[in-house]
Amino acid sequence: MTAQIISGKEIAERLLEAELQPRVESLNNKNVQPKLVIVLVGENPASKSYIRQKEKFADKAGILHETLTYPDTITEIELLNIIDDLNNDTTVHGFMVQAPLPDHISMSKVVDAISPIKDADGFTPESVGNLFLGEDSLQCCTPKGIIRMIKESGAEFSGQHVVVIGRSNIVGKPVAILALNESATVTICHSRTQNLNNYVAQADILIVAVGRPEFVHGDQIKEGTTVIDVGIHRTDEGKLVGDVHFESASKKAKAISPVPGGVGPMTVFSLIENTIEAAERASI
């Protein structure tokens, strides 16, 4: 079996043109210009790279964007005051604070301070609570992107067994709930799960967000599984790999996402979509 490659990059580009640009145009016709603000603290090279990707996609979608950069010496109170200003700025529809933050700043306090109606990342307690309740809200970007790319691959959720490896608040838990909301039967596995291979072998859809390079191999999955690889790691040789051993898994999977070019672009797509959705809600 030769697996279908679920290219998040191709899906994001197609949906950008088919869905996001028309929504932005509709808002512009109402004299509304969706705007995303990204807050960066410090000079983390990886964070800067991620932000450039978000800025490029925002440009393609036709929304306004601004990156506010502050030194890593900024105090927690100063950052919370900046967030308060953004909450009250009517020209800003969505914003996010790029992680990681310096040790002296509490990420949980920062997230708690963000208004849920402008929560482009979908990380606030109210946003996450609404997700768990199945209520309409801005959803966590990576889980939202994963669900969309699975649907775009042609896979069905209803009645299927979705196995998630990873229980983080950013990916594992919320993607499991989103899959459950799609009428899938969901199993969450983690570092303490006994007989992990038994669960992996049962998966119709396998989502791997464990944070270990090439943790899952092809001999562990059943024929015809849809595999989504959330991880990204750089080997000693400089090669980028995911949490799944791509070569072996692609020989048994029905469909598989690559690394890079898989989940990452769909996460960015979801961030921009959340900003547009926030602008649509504010314009009602």
LUMMARMAR-704399 format. One record per atom (N, C-alpha, C): x, y, z. Coordinates in steps of 0.05 Angstrom, whole numbers, plus 5000, padded with zeros to 4 digits. Example, Ala and Ser with C-alpha at 12.3 -4.5 7.8 and 13.67 -1.06 7.14 Angstrom:
2
526448865156
524649105156
526449345156
525749555142
527349795143
525850015157
END
This chain:
284
501749765000
500050005000
501750255000
501150434982
502550694982
500750904993
501551025015
499751215029
499351475014
496851575016
496251845007
497752035026
499052235015
500452435031
498452665037
497952715062
496152925070
497853185074
498053335053
499753575054
498253805066
498953875091
497754105104
498254355089
500654375077
501354615061
499454645038
498954435023
497154445000
494254505008
493354375030
490654415039
490254705048
492154805063
492055085074
491955285051
493555245030
493655425008
490955414992
489855174989
487355154975
485055284990
484955235016
482755345032
483055645036
485555735035
486056025037
484556165014
484956064990
483656184967
480656134966
479855894973
477055814970
475255924993
476455955017
474756025040
475556295053
478156315060
478956545076
478856815061
479956815037
479957065021
477057175016
475156995009
472457095005
471257205031
471857085054
470857185079
472057465086
474557495080
475857755085
474657965066
474157895041
472958075022
470258165032
468657975042
466058035052
466158235076
468158195094
468558375116
469458655106
471158655087
472158915076
469759075064
467858925052
465559055041
463859185063
464259105087
462859225110
464659425125
466859495111
468859675123
470159565148
470459305148
471859165170
474459045159
476659105172
479258995164
480258815187
480058555184
480958375206
483958425212
484558435238
487358485245
488258295267
490658185263
491958005281
494358135293
494658125319
497158225332
498557995346
501157975342
502857775354
504757915373
504857825398
506657935418
508957755422
511357855417
513857695420
515557815442
516357655461
518057735483
520757595480
522857755476
525557635473
526357595444
528557445440
529657415413
529957115405
528056945414
528156665407
528056625377
530156505365
530156475335
527856305325
527156095339
524955925330
522256075330
521856235351
519456405353
519356595330
521556725323
521556915301
520956775274
521856525271
521356375247
518356315245
517156225267
514256165268
512656415261
513456635272
512056885268
512156975238
514456935226
514657005197
512756835180
512356585187
510456415173
507656525177
506956615201
504256715206
503856975191
505857145191
505657405176
505257365146
506757175135
506457115106
503657015100
502556845117
499856735112
497756955115
498157125135
496357345139
496257535115
498657585103
498757745079
497157615056
497457355053
496057215031
493057215036
492257205061
489357205067
488157485064
489857685065
488957965062
488158095088
489157995111
488558115136
490858285146
490258485162
492358655174
493758495196
496358555200
497758425222
499958605233
500558565258
502758715271
504058545291
506658555292
508258405313
509458605332
508758585357
509858765378
512058615392
514458715391
516858585402
517858735426
518358585448
519258695473
521658535483
523458675498
525858535509
524958325530
526658125534
526057925554
526258025583
526958285586
527058405612
524358525620
522458525602
519858635608
518658495632
517358645650
516158525673
513458395667
512658225684
510058085681
507758295681
507958485699
505858695700
505758855674
508058925664
508159075639
506858925616
507458665615
506258495593
503258475597
502358445621
499458425627
498058685619
499358905623
498259165616
498059185585
499959085571
499859085542
497558915532
497158685545
494858515538
492158655543
492058795565
489658945571
489059155550
491159285541
490859485519
489759355494
490859125487
489958985463
487058885466
486358805490
483558725495
481558955489
482459195495
480759435492
481059585466
482859485449
483359615423
481359505402
479559675394
477359585376
478359525348
480759615341
481859555314
483159275313
483559155336
484858885338
482658675343
482558485325
480458275327
481558025340
484057965336
485257725349
488157775355
489057665377
491957685383
492957445399
495557415399
496757185413
499457275424
500257135445
502957175457
504556935450
506756975435
508456755426
509856625449
509656365452
511156205471
513856125458
515956075475
515956095504
516456375514
515756415540
516256665553
518556635573
519856855581
521956845601
520956715627
522656595642
521856455667
520356625687
520956885687
519657065707
516857145700
515857055677
513157115668
511456865667
509256865681
507456635682
505756615656
506056395641
504556365617
501556335623
500956205645
498156175653
496856435659
498256615673
497156885678
496757045653
498657015634
498357155609
495957055593
495656795591
493356685577
490756755590
490656745617
488256825631
487457105626
489357285620
488857565616
487657635588
487957445569
486957495542
483957465541
482657665528
479757645524
479057415506
477157245515
476357015498
475457085470
474357325467
473257405440
475557485422
478057515432
480357575416
482457365418
481757135428
483656915434
484356765409
486156875392
486756755366
487956475369
489356425391
490556155396
488555955406
486256045418
484355865429
485155735455
486855875471
488055765495
486755855521
485156055521
484056155546
482255945559
481955955586
480255755599
477355755588
476355985581
473655995570
473455865543
475455915526
475555785500
475755485502
477555395519
477855105523
475354975536
474155125554
471655025567
469454995546
469155185529
467155175508
467654945489
470254895483
470954665466
470054405478
470554375504
469854125518
466854095520
465454325521
462454315523
461154285495
462754315474
461654305447
460354555439
460954775453
459755035447
461455175426
460255365412
461555515391
463655705404
466055685394
468255855405
470655845387
472656025393
475156005378
476655765389
477455585371
478655335379
481655335378
482955165394
485855135394
486755075366
488855215357
489555215328
490554945318
492454815332
493454565322
491354345321
489754305343
487654105341
485554165320
484854425317
482954505297
483954435269
486554495264
487754445239
487954145233
488453985254
488653695250
485953575241
483853655255
481253555248
480553635219
481153875211
480553965184
482053805163
484653765168
486253625148
485453335146
484553205167
483452935166
480952925149
479153125153
476753135137
477453185107
479353355102
480053425075
481353185061
482452995076
483652755065
481552555056
479052595065
476952415057
476252215079
477652225101
477152035123
474552115138
473151915148
470751955164
471351925193
470152085210
470452065239
468351885252
465851915243
463651785256
463951485258
463951385283
464251095287
467050985286
468951155279
471751065276
473251085303
475250915306
476850925331
479251105326
479251325341
481451525340
483251475364
485751425359
487651395381
489551625381
489751765404
491451995407
493751925426
496151955417
498451905434
499552185443
499052245468
499752515479
497452635493
497952755516
495752865532
496153155540
497653305523
498153585529
495653755527
495653975540
493354165539
493154305512
495454305498
495554455472
494554285449
495154015450
494453845427
492853605436
494053435453
492853175459
489953185469
489553325491
486853335502
484853465484
485453705473
483353835457
482753685431
484853565418
484253425393
482553175398
482953055422
481252825429
478352915432
477953145445
475153235448
473953315422
475453445404
474353515378
473653265362
475253055364
474652805350
472152675362
471852695389
469452595402
467052745393
467353005390
465053165380
464253095351
466152965337
465552875309
464452585309
463652485333
462452225337
464451995333
466952045337
468951825338
469051705366
470051465367
470751335392
473751395397
474351515420
477051625424
478451495448
480951425443
482751325464
485151515466
485751605490
488151775495
490251605508
492651585496
494851445507
497051635515
498851545532
500951725542
503251555553
505151685566
507551545575
507051325595
504851335609
504251125629
502350905618
501550935593
499750735582
501050465579
499750255590
500749985587
499749865562
501349695550
500549555525
499849755503
501549965500
500950175481
500550065452
502149865445
501949765418
499249645412
497849545432
495149435428
493249655419
493549885431
491750115424
492450225396
495050255391
495950355366
494950175343
495049915347
494149725327
491149735321
489649855339
486749875336
485850125322
487650315318
486950575309
486150575279
483750695274
483050765247
484251035239
484451205259
485851465256
487751495280
490251535274
492351545295
493551825294
493451965317
494552235319
496852225340
499252275331
501552235348
502752505355
502552575381
503552825392
505052775418
506952595416
508352495440
510952645445
512052775425
514552925429
517052765429
516952525416
519352355414
519852285385
522252335375
522752295347
522352005338
520851965317
520351705304
519451495325
517651575342
516751405364
515051175354
513351225334
511551025323
512650925296
512750655293
513750535268
511450395254
511950345228
509950215212
508949945222
510749795235
509849525244
507949535267
507549775278
505649805300
502749875291
502449975267
499850055258
498549855239
495949855237
494549675220
494349785191
493949605172
493549695145
491149885142
491550105128
489350285122
488850495143
490650535162
490350745183
490951015171
489551225180
490251495174
492051605196
494451695190
496451765210
497052065208
496752205231
497452485233
499752515252
501952625242
504452655257
504752955266
504552995291
504553275302
507453365309
509253175314
511853245323
513653355302
515753495310
517853585292
520453605308
522453465298
525053445311
527253465290
529553565299
531953575281
533953365291
534653185273
536652975281
539453085282
541352925292
544153005293
545253065265
543952935245
544852985217
543553225204
541753355220
540453595210
537853545195
536853295195
534353225181
532053275200
529853385188
527353425204
525653165203
524953065226
523252825228
520952885247
518952715246
516652745264
516652545287
514352505299
514052305320
513552025308
513152015281
512651765267
514851715248
515751455246
517751375226
516351365199
516651575184
515051625160
515351395139
517851315134
518251125113
516750855118
516950755142
515650495148
512650535151
511750755163
508850795167
507450845141
508750975122
507451045097
506950795080
508250575086
507850325071
505350175080
504250245104
501850115115
499450295118
500050555121
497850745125
496250795099
493750855103
492050945080
492851225072
493351395093
494151675089
495851755112
497751935107
499652025128
500452315122
500852465144
501752735141
504852745142
506152905126
509052925126
510053115147
512653095152
514053285169
516653365155
516953625148
515053855152
512953855130
511254055132
509154095111
506553965117
506253865142
503753735149
502053895168
502353845194
500653985214
501354275217
503954345213
504754625217
503254835201
503054795175
501454995159
498555005167
497454785175
494554785183
494154925210
496254925227
496155085252
496055385245
497755465227
497755745218
495155825205
494155645188
491555695175
489355745196
489355575217
487355595238
487555865253
490055955258
490456205271
489256435255
489756435229
488656645213
485556625211
484556375209
481656335208
480356425234
481656375256
480556465282
480356775283
482356905272
482357205271
480057305254
479657175231
477457255213
474857195227
474656975240
472156905254
471557105276
473657185291
473257385312
472257655300
473357725277
472457975264
469657955254
468857715245
466057675236
464157705260
464957595282
463157615306
462957905316
465258045314
465258325324
463558505306
463258425280
461858595261
458858545260
457858345275
455058295276
453458515291
END
